[in-house]
């Protein structure tokens, strides 16, 4: 097992916390944004710290005393995500956002909102490459300011939603050691009727209908011994948009490429970059627009972070030999299960064949009975013809 010095560990933690910037990251198994249908093993506790940031230099059209001026825009958000395996088919994710740029002068939101998700997954045969599940989620407005530029829309209410999850892996027993593919489709309800989005007294300032959207994500990961390479597409589609004073009310789609470095069994370092595929559509009005020509969603974003396994503590002591022995045992159990299922299937097929044969015999018996009855009727008719007086 490789050794890690305290200085390196502290440096990585500071890097991830100071440069945090992510919107609703995936704290459990899967990719940066695309959730896997698998849940955490019972008793496993992980801590994910994910970074995402964006910056741009904006050149102002007006000049001050004949000198051109410019402004540097940054969008930084900091959050952690704790994930715990509660059972064979359920895990819990808690994601507090502890820092958010509010883009209102020097004001910074610290802390911001909290996401909580409950996943029911890892459904499907143990020998099957396909698994499925569902995650229930909610956003709690633990922060003060909302309807913020360059971030996903929120009006400062308790929001709820769910995601349908599906995962495919070429190695059913150790899916994250082989090619794996994930797909998510979700619904999100903002519960924002009656909320006032801006201070101006204009009709568009108040939400009159509940804002709702669909969320989607699909991606795959190609793992190797030390690195995982992933590619994913994620975005949204509004079913009912918020009012024009919402800071972000357009549909968006991002393409994300990510690399995960796995130096230790208890730690992964994640780096990713993403690019917005949708156009710079403008569907907002002045009160929430910070600067002209700046899109409501970041054109690109860079991410970095790390994932720590905190429980079980045996992960810090297990050797490579122990892991290989456990994998061999698990694969033997899987093969035995496959053989049992195959025998049960063969037995079921034999039983079905027997039932079919019995049905055919019954049909033949009924046919013989029908013919006997028809013959008896013909005999009675002949007797009636020969003895008309009877």
N, C-alpha and C positions, 0 to 999 in steps of 0.2 A: 504493500500500500504506500502511495506517495505521501511525503510529508509536506505540510503547509505551515509556514511561519506565521506567527500572530500579526506581524506587520503587514504581510500580504493580505491576510483576511480582513484586517481593519481597513486597509486601503480600498478593497473591493466594496465593503459595506458603505464607506463614505461616498464612493463614486456612485453607487446605486441610489443612495438616499438623497444626495445633493442634486443629482441630475434627473430625479424622477420626473416622468411626464407620460402618463398613459390614461386612456379613457376606457374604462370597463375592460380590463385585461382578463384573460382566462387564468384563474388561480389554480386550477386543477390539472388533470391530465389532458394532453392534447397539444395544440400549437399556441402561438401567442394570442390569437383571437378565436380560433376554432376549437370548440370543446370536444373532447373525446366522450364516447358513450360509456367508457369504463369509469368506475369509481375507484377511489383510493382503497388500498387494502385496509381491513379493520385494524384500528389502532395506529395507523400511519399519520403523522403530523408533518406538514411541510409549510414553509414560509417562502413566498415569492415576492421579490422586490424588482419591479419592472420599470425601466426608464423609457420615456418618449418625449422628444422636444422638437421644436421647429423655430426657425428664426428667419428674418427677412429685413433687408434695408429698404426703407421706403423713401423715395425722393419726392419732396414736396414741390408742388407746382409754383407756389408763391416764393418770392425771395425776400430776405430781410436785409435792407440797406444794400440791395443789389447782389447779395451773396446767397447762393443756393443752399438750402438746408435739407437735412435728411433725418429720419428716425429709424432706430433699430427696434423691430418688433420681435418679441419672444413669447412663446406659448409653452409654459412649463406646468406640469401637474405631478404631484407626488403621491404614491399610494403603495400600500403593502397588501398582500393577499395571503390569508391563512386558510389552509385546507386540511380537513380531518376526516379520515375514514371511519364512519360510525357503524358499518356493517357490511355484509357481503354485497348489498345492492344500494347503499346509501352513503353519501358523504356531504359534508357541510363546508361552505366557503364563506368567509367574512372578509370584505375588502374595504377598509377605511381609506379615504383620500385625505391625507394630512397636509397637503399644500395645493393651492390652485391660484394661478395668475388670474386676477379679476379684470385686468385691462381697464382700470378706472383710476388713472393717475398712479400714485404710489401704493394704492391699496392692494393688499395681497390676502387672499382667503386662507386662513390657517386655523383649524382644519376645515375640510369641506365635507361632502356627503359620504355615506356608507352604503355599500351594497352587501346584501346577504343572499346566498343561493343554496338551495337544497336539491341535490341531484339524486335521482333514482335511476340507476343504470346497471351495466354489466349483465344485461338480460340477453339470453341466447345460450345455445348449447356450448359447453366447455370446449368441445371439439370443433365448433363452428368458427369460421373467420369473421362472421358478421355479428355485431352486437348493437343493441339499441338502448335508448333510455330517454329521460325527460328531466329538465331542470326547471324548478320554480324559483323565481328571483324577485327581489324587491329593492328599491332605492329609498333610503331614508334621508330627509333633508337635515342633516346634522350641521350643515354650514349656514352662513347668514346670507350671502349674495348668490343669485341665480340668474338665468338667462344671460350667460357670459359668452362673449365673442370667441369664435374659433373652437368651441367645444360643442358636444352633443346637446341638444335642447333639453332643458329642465326648467320647470317653473317653481321649484321649491316645495313640491308636494311629495307624498308617499306614492311612488310609482311601482307598478307590479307588471309581471310578464312571465312568460315561460318559453323554453326552447326544446324542440324535438331534436334528438341526437341520434346519429348513426355512425358506426365505425367499422372499418374493414381492415384486417391485418393478414398478411400471408403466413404468419406464425401465430396460431390461436393461443398457444400456451404462454408465449412471451411476445406479445404483440408489439411492444415498443423496441424490440430487438430486430425487427424486420420492417419491410415497407408497410406503412399504415396510412389509411385515407379516412377523413372525417367530413361529415356534413351536418350543418345545423340550420334549422329554420325556426324562427321565434316570433312571438307577438308581444308588443309592449304598449301598455296603457298608461298615459301620463297623469291621469286623474287631476286635470288642471282647470276644470270648469270654474269660473268665477275669479281666477287669479289675475292680478294686474301685473303685466310684464314690464311696463315703463311708467315713469312718473308723469309723463305728459297726459293731459286730459284730451285724448283723441279716441274715437270709437274703436280703433284697432288695438288699444292698450289692454283690453279685458278679453279673456278667453271665454267664448260663448259655447263652444262645443268641445268635447273631450278629444284631445290629440292622441292619435294612435298610429303605430307604424309596425311594419314587418322588418325583422332583422334576419340576415342570412350570412352564412360563412361556409366555405368549403376549402379544404386543403389537404396536403399530403406531406409525409415526412420520410426521408430516406436515412436510416441510421447506420453508423459505422461504429467501430470500437471506441473511438474518442470523440467523434463529432456526429451530430444529426443535422441534416439539411432539409429545410422545409420551405414550402411555397403555399400561400393561401390567398383567397379572394374573399373579401367581406364587405358588407355594406348594409343599406337600409332602403325601404320603400314606404313612403307615407301613405297610410290609408285615409287619414284626415289630418291636414297640416294645422299647426298652431297659427295664430294671427300674424299679420305682416310685421308686427313689432318683435317677433321672435328673432333672436340673434342668428339662429341657424334652423331653417325649415325646408331645405332642399334635400333631394335624394343624393346619396353619395356611394361610391364604390372605390375600395383601395386594393391594390395588389401588394402583398407583403412577402418579402424573402427573408428567411432567418437562418441563423447558424447557432447551434448549441454545442458548447465545449464541455465535456464531461471528465474533468481531471480526477474527481473522487466520486465514490458511490453516493455520498451524501450532499454533493454540491454540483450544480450545473451553472455555467455562465452563458447568457443568452444575448446575442446581438442581432438586430434586424433593422431593415429599412423598408419603407413603404411609399408608394406613389399613388396619388389620386387619379383614377381613370376617368371620372366624370368631369364635365365642363364647369367653368366658373360661372354657373348660373346665379343670378341675383334676384331673389324673391322677397327681400326685406325692404323696409323703408328707413328713412333717416335716423330716427331716435336710437337705433341699435347698431348703426353702421359706424365703425371707428374711423376708417380712412377710405377714401374712394379707391377703386381698382383693386382693393385687397379682397380676395375671396373669403367666404364665410367658413370654409373648411381649409385646413392646411394643404398645400400642394404636395408636400413631402414631409416625412417624419423619420427620425432616427431613434431606435430603441436600444436599450441595454439594461441588463439586470442579472439577478441570480436567484436560484432556487435552492433552498436548504432543506434537507430532511432532518427533523428534530427528534422524531420518534418513529420506530422503536430505536432505543440506544444501541441495540445490537448491530445496527448498520455501521457503526464506527469500529466494531471489533471483528466483523466477519471478513474472512480471508477469501481470496479468489478460489482457492480449493473448495471451501465450504459452499460457495455460490455454484460452482460447477457440479458438485455432488447433489445439491438441492435441485438443480435444473434436471439432472439425469433422473432423479427420483420422480419429479413431477411429470417428466415426459413418459416414464414408464407407467405411471398412474393414468395418464391421458390415453396411452395406447390400450391399456386394459379396459378403460371405459368405452373406447371406440369399439373394441371387440365385443364387449357386453351389449352395446347398443345394436351392433350388427347382428348378433345372435338373436336379440329380441325382435329385430326387424324380420329376420329370416323366419323366426317362429310365428310372428304375426302373419307373414305371407303364407306360411303353410296352413295356418288356421283359416285364413281367408280362402285359400284354395279348397280346403275341406268344406267350408260353408257353401262355396259355389257348387261343389260336386253334389252336396246334399240338396241344394236347390234344384239342380238339374234332375236329380233322381225324383224329387217331388213333382217336378213338371212332367216327367215321363209317366209317373203314376197317375196324375190327373188326366193326362192325355189318354191313357188306357181306360180309365174310368169313364171318360167322355165317350170313347168309342163303344164301350160296353153298354152305356145308357142309350146311345144312338141305335145300337143293334137291338136292344130290348124293345125300343119304340117301334122299330121296323117290324120285329116279330109280332108285336101286338097288333099292328096295322094289318099284317097278312092274315092273322087269325080272324080279325074283324071282317075282312073281305071274304074269307072262306065260309064263315058262319055269320051271315048278316042278321040272323034271328036272335043271336045271343046278345 
